[in-house]
Amino acid sequence: MGRRKKGLDVNGWVILDKPREMTSTQAVGKVKWLFNANKAGHAGTLDPLATGLLAIALGEATKTVPFVMDGSKTYEFTLLFGEETDSCDAEGTIVETSDRRPAREEIVAILPEFRGLVTQVPPAFSAIKVNGERAYDLAREGEAVELEAREVEIDALDLLSFDGEEARFSCLCGKGTYIRSLARDIARALGTCGRVSALRRLAVGPFSENDMISLDILEDLRHKTPDFAARALEGAHGDFLLPVQTALDDIPALAVSRQDAVRLKQGQPVLLRGRDAPVIQDIVSVSSEGFLVAL
């Protein structure tokens, strides 16, 4: 006899405005509890010191997480000049200091070097696995962590403000980009050192800051709504529990019959006719009831 699932079959996306000093895992656990959902995950880790958009998938939405993670991301971050840490942010130990401060014109002039395809070394304090272990676990245990350089794509990088000590930037980038590494490398290219002092994510894939809701508001809504979880199960929280299909807005999809949905779940092919047939490799199949049945 199979183990009984705990929680409700709540399906959809909660776009959380993650608060500072909360891990992504803690945020997912909190949202899962608020909705009494039986399954939850997230589309892209945010550092504990970072704030902003954390896309949390509930139920069937967890199947669409890879599509969201492959999307572009928008950040705003602040680079503090004068010290570099082993984590590239305020959490780490200072490994280098410098009295040099660049001029605004120097910062603007160097930015084109960091647009397009860029090679960067991820910070030692990252979720990348090294011999089966997370790099940040090894780094916290005092082990020397050497990660290989990787190529990432930065579509836009602009200076928003500079006060002589801190520079604030906006960045649109692709999957796998580490903003902490980017900040470190900008400082080094300017002949000094630096680290991230503030980081906020504003968009991931199809989700933007307009979709975000704070944890405080969610907790208040749950407190004021005795049947909060049951209403979520009925799809009554449309303002902040977005449909599963929202993650697939830019991906071709095909509605199929109940019979074909069953076949797809069993890994069996279905027959497509006419103009749909050539795009079978590129579609996400959705049942007539709107549930994702195959990727």
C-alpha positions as CSV (number, residue, x, y, z in Angstrom):
1,M,0.0,0.0,0.0
2,G,1.5,3.4,-1.0
3,R,2.3,6.1,1.5
4,R,-0.5,8.6,1.9
5,K,0.4,12.1,0.7
6,K,0.4,14.8,3.2
7,G,-1.3,18.1,2.3
8,L,-3.6,19.2,-0.5
9,D,-3.2,19.0,-4.2
10,V,-2.7,22.8,-4.6
11,N,-1.3,23.6,-8.1
12,G,0.2,26.9,-9.2
13,W,2.9,29.5,-8.7
14,V,3.5,31.8,-5.8
15,I,5.9,34.6,-6.7
16,L,7.3,35.5,-3.4
17,D,9.2,38.7,-2.5
18,K,11.8,36.9,-0.4
19,P,12.9,38.8,2.7
20,R,16.6,39.3,3.6
21,E,18.2,36.7,5.8
22,M,15.9,33.9,4.8
23,T,17.1,31.0,2.8
24,S,15.3,29.9,-0.4
25,T,14.6,26.5,1.3
26,Q,13.1,28.2,4.3
27,A,10.9,30.3,2.1
28,V,9.6,27.3,0.1
29,G,8.8,25.5,3.4
30,K,6.9,28.5,4.7
31,V,4.8,28.9,1.6
32,K,4.2,25.1,1.4
33,W,2.9,25.2,5.0
34,L,0.7,28.3,4.4
35,F,-1.0,26.6,1.5
36,N,-0.9,23.1,3.1
37,A,0.4,21.9,-0.3
38,N,1.7,18.3,-0.7
39,K,4.6,19.3,-3.1
40,A,6.7,22.5,-3.5
41,G,9.9,23.7,-5.1
42,H,11.5,26.8,-6.5
43,A,12.9,28.1,-9.8
44,G,16.4,29.4,-8.9
45,T,18.0,29.9,-5.5
46,L,18.3,33.4,-3.9
47,D,21.1,33.9,-1.4
48,P,20.0,34.5,2.2
49,L,21.2,38.1,2.0
50,A,19.4,38.7,-1.3
51,T,15.8,39.9,-1.6
52,G,13.2,39.8,-4.3
53,L,11.6,37.4,-6.7
54,L,11.6,33.7,-5.7
55,A,9.3,31.7,-7.9
56,I,7.8,29.0,-5.8
57,A,6.0,26.1,-7.6
58,L,3.2,24.1,-5.9
59,G,2.0,20.7,-7.0
60,E,1.8,20.3,-10.8
61,A,3.8,23.5,-11.2
62,T,6.9,21.8,-10.0
63,K,7.0,20.0,-13.4
64,T,7.5,23.4,-15.1
65,V,10.4,24.6,-12.9
66,P,13.1,23.8,-15.6
67,F,11.3,26.1,-18.1
68,V,11.4,29.0,-15.7
69,M,15.0,28.4,-14.6
70,D,16.0,28.6,-18.3
71,G,14.6,32.1,-18.6
72,S,16.4,35.4,-18.3
73,K,16.7,37.1,-14.9
74,T,16.8,40.7,-13.9
75,Y,18.7,42.0,-10.9
76,E,19.6,45.2,-9.2
77,F,22.8,45.0,-7.1
78,T,25.1,47.3,-5.2
79,L,28.9,46.9,-5.4
80,L,30.9,48.2,-2.4
81,F,34.4,49.1,-3.3
82,G,37.4,48.6,-1.0
83,E,37.1,45.0,0.2
84,E,36.7,41.5,-1.3
85,T,35.5,38.5,0.7
86,D,35.7,34.8,0.1
87,S,31.9,34.7,-0.5
88,C,31.9,37.9,-2.6
89,D,29.3,39.4,-0.2
90,A,28.9,40.5,3.4
91,E,28.7,37.0,4.8
92,G,32.3,36.0,4.1
93,T,35.7,36.7,5.4
94,I,37.7,39.6,4.0
95,V,40.5,38.4,1.8
96,E,41.7,41.7,0.2
97,T,41.3,45.4,0.7
98,S,42.1,48.4,-1.4
99,D,42.1,52.2,-1.0
100,R,41.6,52.8,-4.7
101,R,38.2,54.1,-5.7
102,P,37.3,54.4,-9.4
103,A,35.7,57.4,-11.0
104,R,32.2,57.2,-12.4
105,E,33.6,57.5,-16.0
106,E,35.9,54.5,-15.4
107,I,33.0,52.4,-14.3
108,V,30.9,53.3,-17.3
109,A,33.8,52.7,-19.7
110,I,34.5,49.2,-18.4
111,L,30.9,47.9,-18.5
112,P,31.0,46.8,-22.2
113,E,33.6,44.2,-21.3
114,F,30.9,42.5,-19.1
115,R,28.1,42.4,-21.7
116,G,27.5,39.5,-24.0
117,L,29.2,36.2,-23.5
118,V,31.4,36.5,-20.4
119,T,33.6,34.0,-18.7
120,Q,33.3,34.0,-14.9
121,V,34.4,31.8,-12.0
122,P,31.5,31.1,-9.6
123,P,32.1,32.0,-5.9
124,A,33.3,29.3,-3.6
125,F,30.2,29.8,-1.6
126,S,27.7,28.6,-4.2
127,A,25.4,25.6,-4.7
128,I,27.6,24.0,-7.4
129,K,28.5,20.4,-6.6
130,V,32.1,19.4,-6.2
131,N,32.5,15.6,-6.0
132,G,28.9,15.3,-4.9
133,E,29.2,18.0,-2.2
134,R,27.8,21.5,-2.3
135,A,30.6,24.0,-2.7
136,Y,29.3,26.2,0.1
137,D,29.4,23.3,2.5
138,L,33.0,22.6,1.7
139,A,33.9,26.3,1.9
140,R,32.2,26.6,5.3
141,E,34.2,23.6,6.5
142,G,37.4,25.5,5.6
143,E,38.3,23.5,2.5
144,A,39.8,25.2,-0.5
145,V,37.3,25.2,-3.3
146,E,38.4,25.7,-6.8
147,L,35.5,26.0,-9.3
148,E,36.0,26.0,-13.1
149,A,35.3,29.1,-15.1
150,R,32.1,29.0,-17.2
151,E,30.6,31.1,-19.9
152,V,27.4,33.0,-19.1
153,E,25.4,35.6,-21.1
154,I,24.8,39.1,-19.8
155,D,22.3,40.9,-22.1
156,A,22.3,44.2,-20.3
157,L,24.4,45.9,-17.6
158,D,24.0,49.5,-16.6
159,L,25.2,51.8,-13.9
160,L,22.3,53.3,-12.0
161,S,24.1,55.4,-9.4
162,F,27.5,55.9,-7.8
163,D,28.4,57.8,-4.6
164,G,32.2,57.3,-4.6
165,E,32.0,54.2,-2.4
166,E,29.1,52.1,-3.8
167,A,27.9,51.7,-7.3
168,R,24.4,50.4,-8.0
169,F,23.7,48.4,-11.2
170,S,20.9,46.8,-13.1
171,C,21.6,43.5,-14.9
172,L,19.7,41.3,-17.3
173,C,21.4,37.9,-17.6
174,G,21.0,34.3,-18.5
175,K,21.0,31.1,-16.6
176,G,24.0,30.3,-14.4
177,T,25.2,33.9,-14.0
178,Y,26.5,34.8,-10.5
179,I,26.0,38.4,-9.6
180,R,28.5,38.1,-6.8
181,S,31.2,37.0,-9.2
182,L,30.2,39.8,-11.6
183,A,30.6,42.4,-8.9
184,R,34.0,41.0,-7.9
185,D,35.2,40.9,-11.5
186,I,34.1,44.5,-12.2
187,A,36.0,45.7,-9.2
188,R,39.1,43.8,-10.2
189,A,38.9,45.1,-13.7
190,L,39.0,48.6,-12.3
191,G,42.2,47.9,-10.4
192,T,40.6,47.6,-7.0
193,C,38.5,45.1,-5.1
194,G,34.8,44.9,-4.0
195,R,31.9,42.8,-3.0
196,V,28.1,42.8,-3.2
197,S,26.5,44.8,-0.4
198,A,22.9,44.5,-1.7
199,L,21.2,42.2,-4.2
200,R,17.6,42.1,-5.4
201,R,16.0,40.0,-8.1
202,L,13.2,41.6,-10.1
203,A,12.3,39.1,-12.7
204,V,12.7,35.4,-13.7
205,G,11.4,34.0,-16.9
206,P,7.8,35.0,-17.3
207,F,7.5,36.4,-13.8
208,S,8.2,40.0,-12.8
209,E,8.1,42.3,-9.7
210,N,4.4,43.0,-10.6
211,D,3.6,39.3,-9.6
212,M,5.4,39.4,-6.3
213,I,3.7,39.1,-2.9
214,S,5.3,39.5,0.5
215,L,5.4,36.8,3.1
216,D,3.8,39.2,5.6
217,I,0.8,39.6,3.3
218,L,0.5,35.9,2.7
219,E,0.6,35.2,6.5
220,D,-2.0,37.9,7.1
221,L,-4.3,36.5,4.5
222,R,-4.0,33.0,5.9
223,H,-4.7,34.3,9.4
224,K,-7.8,36.2,8.2
225,T,-9.1,33.4,6.0
226,P,-9.9,30.2,8.0
227,D,-10.4,28.2,4.8
228,F,-7.3,29.7,3.1
229,A,-5.8,26.3,2.0
230,A,-9.2,24.9,0.8
231,R,-9.8,28.0,-1.2
232,A,-6.4,27.7,-2.8
233,L,-7.4,24.1,-3.8
234,E,-10.5,25.5,-5.5
235,G,-8.4,28.1,-7.4
236,A,-9.9,31.0,-5.5
237,H,-6.6,32.8,-4.9
238,G,-6.1,33.9,-8.4
239,D,-4.4,37.2,-7.5
240,F,-1.3,35.5,-6.0
241,L,-1.6,31.8,-6.9
242,L,-0.8,31.9,-10.6
243,P,-1.9,29.0,-12.9
244,V,0.6,26.3,-13.7
245,Q,0.5,27.3,-17.4
246,T,1.9,30.8,-16.5
247,A,5.4,29.3,-16.6
248,L,4.8,28.2,-20.2
249,D,3.6,31.5,-21.7
250,D,6.5,31.5,-24.2
251,I,6.4,27.7,-25.0
252,P,4.0,26.1,-27.5
253,A,1.4,23.9,-25.9
254,L,-1.2,21.5,-27.1
255,A,-4.5,20.6,-25.5
256,V,-5.2,16.9,-25.7
257,S,-8.2,14.7,-24.9
258,R,-8.5,12.7,-21.6
259,Q,-7.6,9.5,-23.4
260,D,-4.5,11.0,-25.0
261,A,-3.5,12.5,-21.6
262,V,-3.6,9.0,-20.1
263,R,-1.4,7.7,-22.9
264,L,1.1,10.5,-22.5
265,K,1.3,9.9,-18.7
266,Q,2.2,6.3,-19.6
267,G,4.9,7.4,-22.0
268,Q,3.0,6.3,-25.0
269,P,2.8,8.4,-28.2
270,V,-0.3,10.2,-29.4
271,L,-1.2,10.9,-33.0
272,L,-1.2,14.5,-34.1
273,R,-2.8,15.5,-37.4
274,G,-2.3,18.3,-39.9
275,R,-0.3,21.4,-39.0
276,D,0.4,20.2,-35.4
277,A,2.4,17.1,-36.4
278,P,5.7,18.8,-37.2
279,V,6.0,20.5,-33.9
280,I,5.6,17.5,-31.6
281,Q,9.2,17.8,-30.4
282,D,8.7,21.4,-29.3
283,I,5.4,21.2,-27.4
284,V,4.4,20.8,-23.9
285,S,1.3,18.6,-23.8
286,V,-1.6,19.7,-21.6
287,S,-4.8,17.8,-20.9
288,S,-8.2,19.3,-21.7
289,E,-8.6,19.9,-17.9
290,G,-5.5,22.1,-18.0
291,F,-3.1,19.8,-16.1
292,L,0.4,19.2,-17.4
293,V,0.8,15.6,-18.4
294,A,4.1,15.5,-20.3
295,L,7.3,17.5,-20.8
